[in-house]
Amino acid sequence: MNQKLAMVIDSAKCMDCKACVAACKQANGVARGQWRNWIKEAVPPLENGKLGRGHFQPGACMHCDEPTCVSACPTGATYKNATDGSVVIDPKLCIGCGNCIPSCPYGARFRDPVKRIADKCTYCPERRAAGLAPACVDTCPTKARVFGDINDPESEAAKLLAANQGRVVRVIAKLSGKEWDTKPNMYYIASTAPEGWAVQPVNPLSFDAFAQVVAPLVKYAVGLSGLGVLVMLGRQLMTSGSAPAAGGKEDGHDAR
């Protein structure tokens, strides 16, 4: 069975310290002024003339099962990883068009001003490869975030979901009674707030036809680029193999 990576969050434990936000930025070299994750704050209720207890909600890319960003990408740079269920951006195929940004109902994407390509949460693949949890999970002082493979019943994330069956909520985009359920893989225990902040995904229908033309061209260009590198390498090897030795002769003249 393939993995299904997900984030299970007890937002009642979040105290808005923003350690997760800072850790993510540091671990992933996120560009200045941009963020891969966030903490949203619900307006505290007014109780007997006094402000009640507030609520903080950690979030990031939801790595949805039906991601609208995938269909919005004209080159195939954004895709669903069939092995672990995460939503991935291939930097070699991304042309920085930005069409995926408004297609995400959670505002989880941005254009990196330095690399000029789309960026978002990646679940820290380098850390995972080293056996570590994503930076945001590792640094949370209250352990509000739990990450893991929810297809594995022995994982902490799966156990937490199982222990809270019927008490798990997800943030779903709703507008004028219509719902856009992209099946996000970020689960909140018991309840969370704020809720109605997700927006309608924007994906122009005309872009579908554009994507059918652009995707093959970009992949072809990437292939040509790789072929060009091999040709140049071959030329360098041939040139170095036929070059005269230092202090030798060339065309009958002393090499002085």
N, C-alpha and C positions, 0 to 999 in steps of 0.2 A: 504494500500500500504506500502511495506517495505521501509525503509530508503535507501538512497544512499549517503553515506558520501563522500565528495570530498573537494579538496582544489582549490580555484580560486585565481590566483596570478596576480597582476599587477606588473610585474618585472621592469617596468620603475620607480617605486617608491623605489626600493631596492637601498640602498646606501652602501651595504657591511659592515654594522656595526657588523654583526655576533651576534647580541643579540639573535636571534632565535636559533642559534647553541648552544650558551652557556646556554640558558634557557632550551632547550631540554635535554642537558647533565645533568644539575642540577636536573631537575624535575624527570628524569627517571633513575638516577644513572648509566649512561652509563660508561662502563669501560674506563680506561685511554688509550688514543691513538686511541679510536674508536669514531665514530660519527653517529648519526641516521639521521641527515640532513646536508645540505651543501649550500654553495653559489658558483656558477660557474661564471667565468668572461670571457666575450668576449674580444678579442683583439681589442683595440680602432682603428678606421680607421684613415688612414693618409690623412689629408686634407690640401692641399697647404703647404706641408712640415711640418705640425704640427699634433700632435695627436688629433683626434676628441674625442667626448664624449664616454666614455666606457659604458658597459651595464652589469648588474649583474643579475644572475638568481638563485633564491632560489629553492631548491628541496629537495626531500626525497622519501621514498617509495611511489609509485604512486597508490597503492591499486587497481591494474588493474582489469577490468572485466573478462579478460581472462589471468590470471597470469600463466606464465610458471614455476614459483617456486612451484606451487601446484602440477603439474604433476611430478616435479623433486624430490619431497619429498617421500622417500621410506616407511615412517611410517604413513603418514597422519597427521603429526604434523602441517604442513602448510595447511591451508584451507581457503576457502572464506566464511565469515560469511554471512549467508543467511538473517539475520535480518537487518544489516546495510551496507552490501557490502564491509566491510573492509577485508583485508587479515590478518589472525591471525596465530601466532605460539603458539602451545600448548607445554609448556616447559616439561610436563610430558611425551610426546611422542617423543620429539626431541632427537635424539641420537648423535647429533653433527657431522654428517657425512660430512656436508659442501656441499652436492650436489646442494642445492638450491642457493648457493652463485653465481656460474658462470651462473646459469640459469636465473638470473635477468638481463635484458638488461641495467638496470640503475645503477648497482653496489650498490644497496640500502641495501644489506645484508652483515653481517659479523659474524664471530664466536666469541662470548663473551669469552675472555681468562680466566675468572674466573668461570663462570657458565658452560663453555664448550658446549654451545648450540648456535643455530642461533639467531640473534637479528636484529631488524630493527625498523622503526617508527611504532607506534601503535595508533596514534591519541590520545594519553594520556587518556586511558579509565577511570582512577581514577579521573582525572580532569573533564571529561565529566559527570561522575556519580554525581559529586558535582555541576553540572550546569555551569562549567567553560569551556572555549575554550582551545584547546591544547596549551601547553606552548609557542610554536613558534609563534602562532597567537597572543596570549595575550601580548607578550613582544615586538612585532614589533612596533617601534616608528612611522613608516610611514604608517602602516596598509596595507602593500603590500600583506599580506596573508589574505584571507577570507575563513573561514571554515564553512561547514554546510551540511544539507541534501538537495541535489539538486532536490529531488523528492517532496519537500515541496516548493510550489511557494512563500510562505511567508518568507522563509529563506533568509538571506542576500546573501548567495552564489548563490541561484537560481535566485534572482533578478539581481545580477551582470551578470550572464550568459545571462539572457533574455535581458538585456540592451545592451549586446554586441554581439548579434547574428550575425554570419558571420565574426566576428573579433576575434574569439577564436582559439588558436592554442595549440597543444600538441606535446611533444617531442616523436618522433617515431624512432625506430631503423631501419636504412636503410644501406644496404651494397651491392655494385655492382648492383644497380638497384632493389634489392629485399627488401621488407618491412616486418618487424615483428611488426605488430600492436597488442599489448596486451590490447588495449583499456584502457589506463591509466586514472585515475580519478584525474589528476592534470592538470588544465586548465590555460593557460596564455592569458591574455587580449591583444588584438591587435597584438603584436609580441613579440618575445623573442630571446635572444641569450646568449650563443652559442647554435646552433642546432645540428648537426650531431655527437654528442658525445656518444649517446646510442649505444650499441654493440649487436651483434648477441647472443641470448640466447643459452647456451650450456646445452643440456639435452640428455645424451647418451641413445640411444634406448635400449641398454642392461639393463639399469636401470629399465625399465618398468617391466620386468619379475622379477627382484630382489625385486622391491617394492611390488609385489603381494605376495611374500613369507615373507618379513620382517614385513610389516604392521600388519598382524594378530598376529605375534609372539610378537611384542612390546606391543600391546594392551593386549595380554594375560598375559605378564609379569607384566604390570602395574596392571592388575586385581588381579594377585596372590599377589603382594606386598600389595595391600589394604586388601586382605583376611588375609594375615599374620599379619597385624597390629591388625585386629579384634580378631584373635585367641589369640595373646599375651595379649590383653586387657582383654579378657575373663578369661585367666589363672590368671592374676593379681587379678581380682575381686574375683575369687573362692579362691585363696590363702589367700587374706586379710580377707575373710569371715570365713575361718576355722582356722586362726591363733589364738594362745592362748592369753588371755589378759595379760597385763603387770603385773608382780608379781605373776602370776598364776602357775599351775603345768602342766608338760608335761611328759607322760609315767611314772607317779607315782613318779617322782623326783621333788624336789623343784627347782623352777626356780630362782636360785641364781647365 
